[in-house]
């Protein structure tokens, strides 16, 4: 219409529902599907939505200011795109499956980030401050390719 070429986007769905699997089996299946998609669609664009919690967590990665080595082991291995882990008392939902820092930095092309509510004010203010990603995982957004932030703060 109007002499413009139509752009058709092919979208594939990666099913992350739990199907009688352990946490590690789900993480392994999710990573395998992500890698398979990326291999099959080498020039494909990866878009995510993400949020930030009041403690500065994002994408399920809890802060570990007290143990940066554990944070690095869990979320910074360049060979791992998806991690299953037990966050313990860091969140009421301890069992977690999350993408990792290398996935966010290297694979995600665009992120739409939602961060609303006054209870997230400290996390919002901390994003651009100096400090470790282990203390505030949401600081990773400053290292990602393209992030659009929507907030009421």
C-alpha positions as CSV (number, residue, x, y, z in Angstrom):
1,X,0.0,0.0,0.0
2,X,1.2,3.5,-0.8
3,X,4.1,2.1,-2.8
4,X,6.0,0.8,0.2
5,X,7.4,-2.7,0.6
6,X,5.8,-4.7,3.4
7,X,8.2,-6.1,6.0
8,X,7.2,-9.5,7.2
9,X,8.5,-10.7,10.6
10,X,8.7,-14.4,11.3
11,X,8.1,-15.0,15.0
12,X,8.9,-18.3,16.8
13,X,7.7,-19.1,20.2
14,X,10.0,-20.8,22.7
15,X,7.9,-22.6,25.2
16,X,9.2,-22.1,28.8
17,X,6.3,-23.8,30.6
18,X,7.3,-26.5,33.1
19,X,6.6,-29.9,31.7
20,X,7.4,-32.3,34.6
21,X,11.0,-31.3,34.6
22,X,13.6,-30.3,37.2
23,X,14.9,-26.8,37.4
24,X,18.1,-27.8,35.7
25,X,16.2,-29.7,32.9
26,X,14.1,-26.6,32.2
27,X,17.2,-24.4,32.1
28,X,18.9,-26.8,29.8
29,X,15.9,-27.1,27.4
30,X,15.4,-23.3,27.4
31,X,19.1,-22.7,26.5
32,X,19.0,-25.4,23.9
33,X,16.0,-23.8,22.2
34,X,17.5,-20.3,22.4
35,X,20.7,-21.5,20.8
36,X,18.8,-23.5,18.2
37,X,16.8,-20.5,17.3
38,X,19.8,-18.2,17.1
39,X,21.7,-20.8,14.9
40,X,18.7,-21.2,12.6
41,X,18.1,-17.4,12.4
42,X,21.6,-16.0,12.5
43,X,20.5,-12.6,11.4
44,X,17.3,-12.7,13.5
45,X,16.6,-9.9,15.9
46,X,16.1,-10.8,19.6
47,X,13.7,-8.5,21.5
48,X,12.8,-8.9,25.1
49,X,10.7,-7.2,27.8
50,X,12.2,-6.9,31.2
51,X,11.5,-5.4,34.5
52,X,13.5,-4.4,37.6
53,X,12.6,-5.2,41.2
54,X,13.0,-2.9,44.2
55,X,16.2,-4.7,45.1
56,X,17.7,-4.1,41.6
57,X,17.2,-7.6,40.3
58,X,16.3,-8.1,36.7
59,X,15.4,-11.1,34.5
60,X,15.4,-13.3,37.7
61,X,19.1,-12.4,38.6
62,X,19.1,-11.6,42.3
63,X,21.7,-9.2,43.7
64,X,24.7,-10.8,45.5
65,X,26.6,-7.8,46.9
66,X,27.9,-10.1,49.7
67,X,29.3,-12.7,47.3
68,X,30.4,-11.4,43.9
69,X,32.1,-14.8,43.2
70,X,28.8,-16.6,43.5
71,X,27.1,-14.0,41.2
72,X,29.9,-14.4,38.7
73,X,29.6,-18.2,38.8
74,X,25.9,-18.1,38.3
75,X,25.4,-15.3,35.8
76,X,28.7,-14.3,34.1
77,X,29.9,-17.5,32.5
78,X,30.3,-16.5,28.8
79,X,29.4,-20.1,27.8
80,X,26.0,-20.1,29.6
81,X,22.9,-18.3,28.3
82,X,20.4,-19.7,30.8
83,X,20.8,-20.6,34.5
84,X,18.6,-22.4,36.9
85,X,19.3,-21.7,40.6
86,X,17.9,-21.4,44.1
87,X,17.9,-17.8,45.2
88,X,17.3,-18.9,48.8
89,X,15.9,-16.1,51.0
90,X,16.6,-13.4,48.4
91,X,13.1,-13.6,47.1
92,X,9.8,-15.3,48.0
93,X,10.1,-17.3,44.7
94,X,13.4,-19.0,45.3
95,X,13.5,-21.4,42.4
96,X,14.6,-19.4,39.4
97,X,15.3,-19.8,35.7
98,X,17.0,-16.8,34.1
99,X,19.0,-15.6,31.2
100,X,22.6,-14.5,32.0
101,X,24.7,-11.4,31.7
102,X,26.4,-12.6,28.4
103,X,23.0,-13.3,26.9
104,X,21.7,-9.8,27.8
105,X,24.9,-8.1,26.5
106,X,25.7,-10.1,23.4
107,X,22.5,-11.7,22.1
108,X,19.6,-9.3,23.0
109,X,19.2,-6.7,20.3
110,X,16.4,-4.6,21.9
111,X,14.9,-4.5,25.3
112,X,11.7,-2.8,26.4
113,X,12.2,-2.1,30.2
114,X,9.3,-1.4,32.5
115,X,10.0,0.1,35.9
116,X,7.2,1.6,37.8
117,X,6.2,2.4,41.4
118,X,7.8,4.5,44.1
119,X,9.1,1.3,45.8
120,X,11.6,1.0,43.0
121,X,13.0,4.6,43.4
122,X,16.3,3.4,44.9
123,X,16.8,0.7,42.3
124,X,16.0,3.3,39.6
125,X,18.5,5.8,41.0
126,X,21.2,3.1,41.4
127,X,21.1,2.0,37.7
128,X,23.4,4.8,36.5
129,X,25.6,5.0,39.6
130,X,29.0,3.4,39.9
131,X,29.0,0.0,41.4
132,X,28.9,-3.7,40.6
133,X,26.3,-5.6,38.6
134,X,26.5,-8.2,41.4
135,X,25.1,-5.6,43.8
136,X,22.5,-4.4,41.4
137,X,22.0,-6.7,38.4
138,X,19.8,-4.0,36.7
139,X,23.0,-2.0,36.1
140,X,23.5,-4.3,33.1
141,X,21.1,-2.2,31.1
142,X,23.9,0.4,30.6
143,X,25.9,-2.3,28.8
144,X,23.1,-3.7,26.6
145,X,22.8,-2.7,22.9
146,X,19.4,-1.0,22.9
147,X,17.1,-0.4,25.9
148,X,14.0,1.7,26.0
149,X,12.9,2.4,29.6
150,X,9.3,3.2,30.5
151,X,8.9,4.5,34.0
152,X,6.8,6.8,36.2
153,X,9.8,7.7,38.4
